[in-house]
Amino acid sequence: MNALPNLSPQARQLATTGLVVGVFLAALEASVVATAMPSVIRDLGGETLYALPFAVYLLTSTVSSPLWGRASDVVGRRRLYLAAVLIFLIGSALCGQSHSMAMLIAARVVQGVGAGGLLPLTLTMVGELYSLQERSRVQSFISGVWGVSGLVGPLLGGWLTETLSWRWTFYASLPFGAAALLLALRFLPETGRPRPARLDWAGAALFTLGSGLVVWGLEQRQWLLVILGAVTLAGAVVLERRHPDPLLPMRALRERLPRVAFAGNLLGGAAYFGVIAYLPLYAQGVTGGGATAGGAILTPMLVGWTLTAIVTARLVKTVPLARIAQVGFAVLVVMFGALIFAVHAPLWVTSALGFAVGTGMGFSMLSLLLAAQETSSREELGAVTSGVLFARQMGGALGTALMALLIGSAAIQSGGFELAEGLRRAYLLALGLVAVALALSLRLRVTHPAQAPAPASND
């Protein structure tokens, strides 16, 4: 995975800036909107549909992510990145114009399709433009962007909701999207090696249908739909195994390290994103805070993720990636265990524990992604990168729906003691998920960075 030829350091820096602005676009949206959702349901109604704007966004961004990645392996990255930014902006504008929960959910679908391309295409192009050590620094900088959005986004979302309207939490991404488009058009080179291949549209359709049935079935407690969705997902996996250019990197998933990276991101994403969807509701419904307090409770988690991702980028030179992932999952196990006993504690206790949860995610998620990338060929890089992110986001979509089921719509509406006890059940599920992820990570062979195998390549 060599750097592009004939690309000056200045041009590479400007190209990377365009990518980073796009990541900030997606990161800001993720952190801002969570703060606004309690106000959205008060305005538009639909308390029983509280989880769906989160779930459908995660679902569509998840299912489209590997399709974006595989398509970029086939036709190149730049044009798809520009298309992803544009689709995301259209979805954001439609969200701001929504006058019913149905319209908001539909607009979040559009927004999610665009978001599905932003992060995997960015990380794939970074993987092509930089060596492993350079890449870890750049990806830690990208994590810093998530941290800035984690610090600014929830507070901005609370302020916009209280002073203007929740609609402005969606409009806030538009200027950043315009900047990303302009920078990418001017400086971003085409990367990847276009080659003839057939995109796996059938696999994408089956994953979308199956995942949608599972999420909707869990949300509405329609168990027949859940079973039908699970069968559809199983059929999608069978189809993937037979397709010459599958949506997911099936060849890579035969190896233990990519398999563990995939499973770890699925389980960690379900625990983390499932919990983060309900923390603003906890801040307002249990502790009695406003929208700004709902935003502030998310900040420590996102900042903790950012700081440890930056630390991870420095550690990769001396500490095995497998060991970093194991430490991260161990931290998650301890912290979700502590949260179970802190549901009636003051807000600052939950915030402190949330910061520690973020540190666990920062250690585990980045190290697994880097390890999976380093064992991938250039031709599979887009599919592997987007596949790992697919697993994380799919976990988030399923985790959000599962935790809505555990918390219960009555507790979401009533708040107070019932909501706190519902969150205790959600934390218990999260603890079980990250405990399984820790057990899987312990099966990885610990290899010193100097002894790490070079990625396969057909260059």
Disulfide bonds with the S-S distance in Angstrom:
none
